[in-house]
Amino acid sequence: MTAIRKDDRLKDKVAIVTGAGSRASGIGNGRATAVVLARHGAQVTLVDSVAQWAEETKHLIDAEGGIAQIIEGDVSVPASCQAIVARTVAAWGRLDILVNNVGITGPRGNAIEVDPEAWDSAMRVNVASMMLMAKYAIPEMIRNGGGSIINLSSVAGLSGGHPSLLYPASKGAIVSLTRAMAAHHGRDGIRVNCIAPGTVYTPMVASRGMTPEMRKARSEGTLLGTEGTGWDIGYGALFLASDESRWITGITLPIDGGATAGSRGSPVPPSEPA
Ligand SMILES: NC(=O)c1ccc[n+]([C@@H]2O[C@H](COP(=O)([O-])OP(=O)(O)OC[C@H]3O[C@@H](n4cnc5c(N)ncnc54)[C@H](O)[C@@H]3O)[C@@H](O)[C@H]2O)c1
């Protein structure tokens, strides 16, 4: 766990983080984001389709003296999104920050192999869920004069080379959705930004059986040569949620150790002696 630095830059703010739990112990992007927002003063609704998976997140927040509540819900279902927003506002009177973190790997396969029905249902979880949460969150934000929405994409949405078609297609859509939503609601004082995590090591990745050698190889693919964690994503979300980023909207922020900035290049042969 990173060193705890507390301040009250989100004091009196109310946040919703979707997918704030995790199927395993350890720090996922949603869990880290929820803990970091609470650490800096926000009251946080922890949304997960499995309430039990959000409990560890709540324990972490409680242990630091933060304020959080768990709401079980499926963000691909409109009534569920409406209830999540309504219950948050009922509890704390307002809504300032929405982190649309839920995302699944979805069906594997290229265009020939992928199952079309599984495609539709994964697109609904990865993309439509962000529209649905925003649909109910934005009117509440407008009531307070503005807010900040942060959507979780992936570096897989910025470049090709992923073995599946669904995951990068859905993550790329989130980049465009972010820009369009930022244009629609900027004059309402609502900022909409996107984070594209790189190959951070989270329970989602660990559950795929990643060996130490594979982790080292992934890290080597970054300019920094080091591995990222959920905390790196959480601190990016903190910046985009806070007033420090008040003049930033519509962007996609890669948090990836420099992976999308380029490679270190091929070694240059030593020059011939004169
Ligand atoms: N881990 C990585 O390396 C990585 C890299 C790039 C992008 N991302 C993105 O980060 C986001 C999530 O990361 P994480 O580490 O928090 O994942 P995670 O798997 O640890 O947690 C996601 C949580 O979302 C919940 N969830 C799934 N479907 C839901 C639904 N329909 N409604 C409500 N809750 C639901 C799950 O129960 C789970 O607890 C995703 O958008 C993912 O695509 C992750």
The ligand as an SDF file (V2000), in Angstrom:
LIG
                    3D

 44 48  0  0  0  0  0  0  0  0999 V2000
   -6.3590   -4.4030  -14.3460 N   0  0  0  0  0  0  0  0  0  0  0  0
   -5.8190   -3.9100  -15.4260 C   0  0  0  0  0  0  0  0  0  0  0  0
   -4.6840   -4.2210  -15.7630 O   0  0  0  0  0  0  0  0  0  0  0  0
   -6.6020   -2.9330  -16.2670 C   0  0  0  0  0  0  0  0  0  0  0  0
   -5.9640   -2.3680  -17.3750 C   0  0  0  0  0  0  0  0  0  0  0  0
   -6.6590   -1.4510  -18.1510 C   0  0  0  0  0  0  0  0  0  0  0  0
   -7.9580   -1.1180  -17.8210 C   0  0  0  0  0  0  0  0  0  0  0  0
   -8.5770   -1.6870  -16.7630 N   0  0  0  0  0  0  0  0  0  0  0  0
   -9.9560   -1.2820  -16.4670 C   0  0  0  0  0  0  0  0  0  0  0  0
  -10.1100   -0.9750  -15.0860 O   0  0  0  0  0  0  0  0  0  0  0  0
  -11.4720   -1.2260  -14.7110 C   0  0  0  0  0  0  0  0  0  0  0  0
  -11.6640   -2.1840  -13.5410 C   0  0  0  0  0  0  0  0  0  0  0  0
  -10.5640   -2.4560  -12.8880 O   0  0  0  0  0  0  0  0  0  0  0  0
  -10.6170   -3.1730  -11.4510 P   0  0  0  0  0  0  0  0  0  0  0  0
   -9.1880   -3.4480  -11.1440 O   0  0  0  0  0  0  0  0  0  0  0  0
  -11.4040   -2.3610  -10.4920 O   0  0  0  0  0  0  0  0  0  0  0  0
  -11.4070   -4.5590  -11.7550 O   0  0  0  0  0  0  0  0  0  0  0  0
  -11.9030   -5.6920  -10.7590 P   0  0  0  0  0  0  0  0  0  0  0  0
  -12.2190   -6.8430  -11.6380 O   0  0  0  0  0  0  0  0  0  0  0  0
  -10.9330   -5.8680   -9.6190 O   0  0  0  0  0  0  0  0  0  0  0  0
  -13.2340   -5.0800  -10.1360 O   0  0  0  0  0  0  0  0  0  0  0  0
  -14.3220   -4.7880  -10.8970 C   0  0  0  0  0  0  0  0  0  0  0  0
  -15.5680   -4.9420  -10.0510 C   0  0  0  0  0  0  0  0  0  0  0  0
  -16.6610   -4.6190  -10.9140 O   0  0  0  0  0  0  0  0  0  0  0  0
  -17.7490   -5.4250  -10.5480 C   0  0  0  0  0  0  0  0  0  0  0  0
  -18.6910   -5.5070  -11.6660 N   0  0  0  0  0  0  0  0  0  0  0  0
  -18.5470   -6.2010  -12.8260 C   0  0  0  0  0  0  0  0  0  0  0  0
  -19.6470   -6.0410  -13.5980 N   0  0  0  0  0  0  0  0  0  0  0  0
  -20.4900   -5.2170  -12.9180 C   0  0  0  0  0  0  0  0  0  0  0  0
  -21.7720   -4.6830  -13.2010 C   0  0  0  0  0  0  0  0  0  0  0  0
  -22.4130   -4.9660  -14.3430 N   0  0  0  0  0  0  0  0  0  0  0  0
  -22.3420   -3.8500  -12.2820 N   0  0  0  0  0  0  0  0  0  0  0  0
  -21.7120   -3.5560  -11.1130 C   0  0  0  0  0  0  0  0  0  0  0  0
  -20.4800   -4.0520  -10.7890 N   0  0  0  0  0  0  0  0  0  0  0  0
  -19.8790   -4.8800  -11.6790 C   0  0  0  0  0  0  0  0  0  0  0  0
  -17.1450   -6.7780  -10.1890 C   0  0  0  0  0  0  0  0  0  0  0  0
  -17.9950   -7.5030   -9.3310 O   0  0  0  0  0  0  0  0  0  0  0  0
  -15.8220   -6.3670   -9.5420 C   0  0  0  0  0  0  0  0  0  0  0  0
  -15.9000   -6.3820   -8.1250 O   0  0  0  0  0  0  0  0  0  0  0  0
  -12.1410   -1.8440  -15.9200 C   0  0  0  0  0  0  0  0  0  0  0  0
  -12.8560   -0.8580  -16.6180 O   0  0  0  0  0  0  0  0  0  0  0  0
  -10.9600   -2.3790  -16.7060 C   0  0  0  0  0  0  0  0  0  0  0  0
  -11.2630   -2.5600  -18.0610 O   0  0  0  0  0  0  0  0  0  0  0  0
   -7.9130   -2.5940  -15.9750 C   0  0  0  0  0  0  0  0  0  0  0  0
  1  2  1  0
  2  3  2  0
  2  4  1  0
  4  5  1  0
  4 44  2  0
  5  6  2  0
  6  7  1  0
  7  8  2  0
  8  9  1  0
  8 44  1  0
  9 10  1  0
  9 42  1  0
 10 11  1  0
 11 12  1  0
 11 40  1  0
 12 13  1  0
 13 14  1  0
 14 15  2  0
 14 16  1  0
 14 17  1  0
 17 18  1  0
 18 19  2  0
 18 20  1  0
 18 21  1  0
 21 22  1  0
 22 23  1  0
 23 24  1  0
 23 38  1  0
 24 25  1  0
 25 26  1  0
 25 36  1  0
 26 27  1  0
 26 35  1  0
 27 28  2  0
 28 29  1  0
 29 30  1  0
 29 35  2  0
 30 31  1  0
 30 32  2  0
 32 33  1  0
 33 34  2  0
 34 35  1  0
 36 37  1  0
 36 38  1  0
 38 39  1  0
 40 41  1  0
 40 42  1  0
 42 43  1  0
M  CHG  2   8   1  16  -1
M  END
$$$$
